[in-house]
Amino acid sequence: MRISTKGRYALRIMLELAARNEGEYVSVKEISQSQGVSEKYAEQIINQLGKAGFVKSARGSKGGYKLASDPQKCTVGEILRLMEGDLSPVPCIGEDSEFCERAKACKTQILWERISKAVSDVVDTTTLSDLLEAKD
């Protein structure tokens, strides 16, 4: 499984907003400069995060973006699934699993299920707050 740049940048943007979670809005320009992401790409990612309810926006000179909820309530899994979709390592398991003719005889399916569960266990129990605390 490989997380795309979009997924990684979304997580970095959310961490940036979590680190600045003092009630003030942060501009796309500030986020872009701090995270080394182009403004245009950051805006696209933030818009997707906003539509999903992860961030709030405000217009005007003091406008920008901020988290819509407490960093302790936002998991890495929620963010990555929004950007990446299903996090399963192979298409025959997971939420959007595809039919596989070999499923009944497949000796590797249990391995893929274990990997998927392990990934989910990590990302679904890790919050933005957890990552912020680990970085200090």
Secondary structure as GFF3:
##gff-version 3
##sequence-region A 1 136
A	DSSP	alpha_helix	5	19	.	.	.	ID=ss1
A	DSSP	alpha_helix	28	35	.	.	.	ID=ss2
A	DSSP	alpha_helix	39	51	.	.	.	ID=ss3
A	DSSP	beta_strand	55	58	.	.	.	ID=ss4
A	DSSP	beta_strand	64	67	.	.	.	ID=ss5
A	DSSP	alpha_helix	76	84	.	.	.	ID=ss6
A	DSSP	alpha_helix	109	123	.	.	.	ID=ss7
A	DSSP	alpha_helix	128	135	.	.	.	ID=ss8
###
